[in-house]
Amino acid sequence: MTDTAAVTALLDSRAEIVRAQDELASRLPAPMAIVARIAYNYRWSWTPGGNELFAAVDELRWERSNRNPVRLLLEATSVSLERAAADERLMRQAAAILAVIEADNARPAMPGRASARQPVAFLCAEFAVHTSLPIYAGGLGVLAGDILKEASDLAVPMVGVGLLYRQGYFLQRMDRTGYQHEYWIPLDPERVPAVLVRNNDGTPLTVTVPLRGRELMVQVWRVQVGRVPLFLLDADLRENSRTDRWITARLYESDRSIRLAQYALLGIGSMRVLDAMGMTPSVVHLNEGHAALAPLELARMDMAGGGDRDTALAAARERTIFTTHTPVGAGNEGYDIAEVADVMGDLPAEVGMDFDSFLQLGRTRPEDPHEPFVMTPLGIRMSRAANGVSRRHGEVARQMWQPLFPDRPVDTVPIGHVTNGVHVPTWMAPATRELLDRHLGDEWITRASDPQTWAAVASIPDAEVWELRSQLRAGFVEYVRDRSVATRLARSEPREMVAAAERGFSPDSLTIGFARRLATYKRLYMLTLEPERMANLLTDGARSMQLILAGKAHPDDEEGKRSAQGLFTFKQLHNAPEHVAFLDNYDLTIASHLVAGCDLWVNLPRAPLEASGTSGMKSVLNGGLNLSVLDGWWAEAFDGTNGWGIPGDSVYDPSVQDRRDAAAFYDLLEHEVAPLFYDRGEDGIPHGWVQRVKRSLMTNGPLFSATRMVEDYIDDAYLLRSLSQAGAR
Ligand SMILES: *Cc1c(COP(=O)(O)O)cnc(C)c1O
């Protein structure tokens, strides 16, 4: 399909964005045309002043639209639009933001063997680019979004490919007992910053994928993430049967057969779509196992061009790298023969493979017919290099997947690690950014992976750091009050609980955050394993604390749902409604409030099941301190001076481990954390605490930035810059 007509489709999809911008601009007062152009590239979301620009048009509608710039501009009243257009200062700010976006686009690409026509193709089941595009569930999606943004900042020729879920992930409502209810709101792709990719003749570009014995047809949406396009496959077409149209309805759908179909669509459809647009990926990055069929499709295309099978498979492996993200069972789910045959039965023959050989690729012990089919072994086998997402997770993954390499001892299993990082401009609150902009030098953010950049934190006056923390905490407490009053009323909680939210929470009190997916291994229940002790700590007069929680349990995870109920019971029984709040419907917006406002970020996973964890890194960027089990990223971050650690060795009996870790947690809170926070100098500043905050920024800032992470991928996995060596071989 790589003929000239197809190549124009690629160019046209960029033109489609311009067309959409023009169309939107034509409905607005003339000066607002600049704002319409900004709206179609998420680069605004990590440009200082971008969020404020849209908020200034109509703040209420901005929040109600989930900060969706296209919807805001389509739905704002003409009064608001005219007022914004007449505001010369605002229009000058808009012009400055557009200039940043255009200058960013005009930079030359990173030199090396990837290019716009031969990009790095980054495949993932979920992408958390922005709160207005709800096609993510949690950490995996946030990481994928941060990688696209950082690739844009580093001018890496990358494209993302995922699925456009018409209903996204569920929204959460907790009832008064703390039990989670789920609901879904359909996404209207015409009202988000996405454009349909079209052929020359204006018809939508489509490809087909053989699935469930039929040809599934998909179209493609393009979302612009800075310089990086994100292509989203969409099966909601009349040409498909009603059931097949549901394949791209929901992320992490409960129906196993639909889940398998999603994986096949992502792996195979992504390669077909890129091919149809005239792109030949130089590297295919499988971000988790969902997309692991992609290299088989690469091989098929090669064979269609006349290559023999084994050479084609070897060449596909050479282009593929694989990242595993969790040792937990739900992330490495097994499917039996009948399930795989039903959905993917036609695929192996396309690469000249019998079905049995195909199944063997998805087993740790290929010859064991009782072993289920898992996408992770397929990904590891079909890639040139594989990695875990922290140093410790690398070790765990080598152990876990050693049976794939029966003649290798564990240490030499070819799975390395690239520790996760977070996109600094996205996760640093505007006030923090302003402080560091004043002290770290011009353009410091482009040098975020250099420890030297962060060294200047040492000489920021303690008073300025403390002022920042106090300001962020006070703003957050207002937000918590707003949300808690509203959700407690909506849940019909007793009047006293509502009143407690109205007067409770203090802008001066030590504020503890715990927010993440409510998966069992994250052990939310540990916070209240000793309820009396926790209640005493929270309500201790001069040294009180407040605990702000958020998180979703997968709809099928009863145990996860019950863990949240435990906290609601605690809050009511232990007279702590002024100190404990659960914020419904954890998403990127809530996350950004939490990681900015909390003084202490707590993570209590059952070691060694936390592959990395990233929310603690976001807290670091705003001067929060981590108290965490030494697992995942924290096992390589903690140095004794930059936060607090709980031993991360694992004990055979989980309940013994729980009790031991909980005791360590409460001891640290009582004897170290609270005393340090409340030990004030004559100037009212807790200098010991501020010292630790500075150590945390200086040591963790450079290491856990997405800049360091993407640089590692470029050098160790993509091998983009080693063209000359590769060519010489
Ligand atoms: C960062 C983030 C996560 C991941 O947090 P972990 O610490 O890795 O569990 C999940 N959900 C949202 C909304 C986030 O922003």
The ligand as an ORCA input file, in Angstrom:
! r2SCAN-3c Opt
* xyz 0 1
  C       0.297      9.155     38.103
  C      -1.074      8.594     38.063
  C      -1.279      7.230     38.318
  C      -0.157      6.289     38.659
  O       0.170      6.350     40.025
  P       1.045      5.213     40.719
  O       1.761      5.882     41.796
  O       1.998      4.720     39.666
  O       0.131      4.157     41.148
  C      -2.582      6.739     38.258
  N      -3.625      7.543     37.963
  C      -3.460      8.861     37.722
  C      -4.654      9.697     37.406
  C      -2.183      9.427     37.757
  O      -2.032     10.730     37.484
*
